[in-house]
Amino acid sequence: MQSSILEHFRKVEDVEEQEIQWVIPRWIPKGGITLLVGDGGIGKTNLWSYLVSRLSAGLPTMLDNEEVEREAGPGNVAVLDIKNGVLTEKINTTCIYFSKEDSTSKRLKKNFEMYDANMESIGTVDVEHLAGFTYKSQDLDELIDRERPALVVFDPIQAFFPNGSSMTSRQQSRQVLDHLVRLAQEYDTAFLLVCHTNKKKTEDWRQRFTGSADLADIARSVIYTAYTEMRLETGERVRYISNEKNSYAKQESTVLYVMKDGGRIEFAGMSEKRFADYVADEGKRTKESAKPRGQKEICREMILNLLKGGKRMPVKELNESLEAAGIGRKAIDVAKSELEHEGIIVRRRENVGSTPRWMISLSQGGVGEAGGEE
């Protein structure tokens, strides 16, 4: 018979205060849910398999600071065998993952090998055996109780919701994930749920991932990964990892990284920008590139093309060529004036026979005589 809640009532004064424990300090807390959010194709699977690999071997990750010291491997834990009522000691599994996106034999094991993982510290169930397996499966409870993992990864988040439960429903998503929260707190385990983004163009990260906003409320930490506007000299696009929500610590600075040949992740620096800043940068670039060019900009380009290669021509002839192309006289005058002021072109008065004419050419570093035109 279930005990009454009154039996567990107590004054806060009698509650023992505990320090937050971390799988990765200030990024992934134990005893709660962390969301890893990113666009399709950004490399979320590669990222979490990198983290799992490093954790399994007791190695630092690019999210760790210099002070972190991680155990070299899984430790011994006392486990109560409920069925037989005996206490036994076993080696715990550092990380467990469930992926309906990728096969262990075809891809994920190669990733773990690339990052020097301790394979004995990583556990999984092959994708072909995950049909019907959900966050509320009794098998999950028993597995967590038996293995006591530090980190459990679900990729992607929506693949493990029970049939009939919707991620877009606040009530249903809360009911489903509350079960994970209970497991996380009971076993001091961290759950990392991998989320895809939607197509919305917004600077609010909460509106970018698929599912109810309650997912962000339930999560104790939210990690976002996407591209920056930068590239290395070797051509790789620079990605970022930003800590958009952190319930237990100050948000960490954003980590920059690249994926080299073969998908290997390498640290590329730090940034104080976050998701909203990068989205705003992208919006500015898109707006500038979509902005139609005015006659003046087109005229400037045509003048430079007409004069390239050291060509000199009469101003009158240049004007006639531009007008024939449909450029208005006002735009022509403004474009020439700007280019001359910037020292890009020069106009000089020259005598052709007995007739003085204004000639125009690209500047060679000198400044032309100011004056009128024909």
Secondary structure, DSSP 4 states (H G I P E B T S, - for coil): -PPPGGGG---GGGSPP-PPPEEETTTEETTEEEEEEE-TTS-HHHHHHHHHHHHHTT---TTS-TT----SS--EEEEEETTTTEEEEEEPPSEEEEESSS-IIIIIHHHHHHTT--GGGEEE--GGG-TT--TT-HHHHHHHHHH--SEEEEESGGGGSPTT--TT-HHHHHHHHHHHHHHHHHHT-EEEEEEEB-S---S-GGGTBSS-THHHHH-SEEEEEEEEEEE-TTSPEEEEEEEEEESSSPPPPEEEEEE-GGG-EEEEEEES--HHHHHHHHHHHHHHHHSPPPHHHHHHHHHHHHHGGG--EEHHHHHHHHHHTT--HHHHHHHHHHHHHTTSEEEEEEEETTEEEEEEEE-SS--PPP----
